[in-house]
Amino acid sequence: MLKLLGTLTMLLFAASLVAQDATSAEPKHYHVAFENEHVRVIDIHYGPHETSNMHSHPAGVIVYITEGHFRFTDEHGKVIEANAKAGESRWFPAFKHKVQNLSDKSFDGVYVELKNAGTQ
């Protein structure tokens, strides 16, 4: 019984590591620039051809500072390639993914996570 309980605990711990918050799972690529009770602003930086681990983001808006070409793989293995134009903004619901910068150039962006959406 203790062996089974230990195994279940390890599986739950491993599952929580699979898609952690971006700033915890990927501090090389994501760091908090600003945070208050309404938003958390995340600076994003990927060098040429860099790849992330699986991580998660709450709902929010991304602003592309530079152009980019990416391959996104979600937690179910679905793969999407996408392009970003500098100055463009997009809304995203909460999601989990890993990212690969397919470009020979660095990418920079800003992700604005919304807290308590709809409660103000």
N, C-alpha and C positions, 0 to 999 in steps of 0.2 A: 504494500500500500504506500509506504513512504517513497519507494522507488518511482511509482506511478505519479505521485504528487510532485516529486522533484522534476520528473520529465515534463509534466504539464506546466510547471512554473517556468522552466527553461524555454519551452515553446512560446509561452505568452511573452516572456522577456524578448526573445528573438523576433517575434512578430512586431513588437513595439519598435524595435530598431530598424525594421525594414523601411519604414516611411516616417522618419522623424521630421520635426520642424527643420526647415531649410538652414536656419542659422546654427542649429546644433549639429545637424548631419553634415553640413557642407560649409564650415566657417571660411574656407578658402574662397568660396564663390559668393557667399551671402553674409552681410553683416548689418546690424541695426544702426541706422543713421539717426533715427528719431523715434520716440515712442511717448504716447500719452494715453489717457483713458479712451480715446476715440479711434486712433490709428497707430499703426507701427509701420515705419518707412524703412525698407530694406534696400541697401545698395547691392547691385549685382555686378559681378565681373567674372568673365570667362576668358582665359587666354586662348590663343589659336589651338583648335583641336582638343581642348580640354573636355573631360567627361566628369559628370557628377555621379554620386551614389543615388539610390532611391531616396526621395525626401518628399515632404508635403508642404503645401501652401494653403492658408485659408482664403476665402473669397477676397478679391481685390482687383486693383487696376495696375497694369504695368505700363511704364513709359519707357520706350526704347530711346536711349541716348545715342547709340551708334547702330548701324545696320548689322544684321546678323543672319546666319543660315544655320538651322538647328535640326537635330533629330531628337524627338521626344519619345520616350517609351513609358507607357503608364503601368500601373501595378498589375494589369492583366496581360501585359506583353504587347499591347497594341502600339504600333510605331507610326508616328506622323512626322513628316519633314515640314518645316515652316520657315518662312523668311520674315524678317522684321525690317522696317524702314525707320531710320533715325527720325525722331520727333513724333512717331505714331504712338497711340495709346490703345489699350484693349482691356476689356473686362474679362475676368476669369472667375468661375465658381471655384469652390474649394477643390483641390486636386492633388494627386500624388503622381510623381514621375521621376525619371532620371533624364539628364540632358547631355547632349554631345554637341559642342560647337563644331560645325563642319567647315568653318571658314579658316582662312589663313590669317585672319585679323582678330584682334581682341574684340570682345563685346562688352558693353556697359549698359545697364538699365537701372530702373528704380521700380520697386514693387510696393504699392501702398495697400497694406492689409487693413480691412475695416473691422473694428471691434464694436460689439453691441449694435450691429446694423438694425435699423428699424425701431430702436428703443428711444430715440431722441425726438 
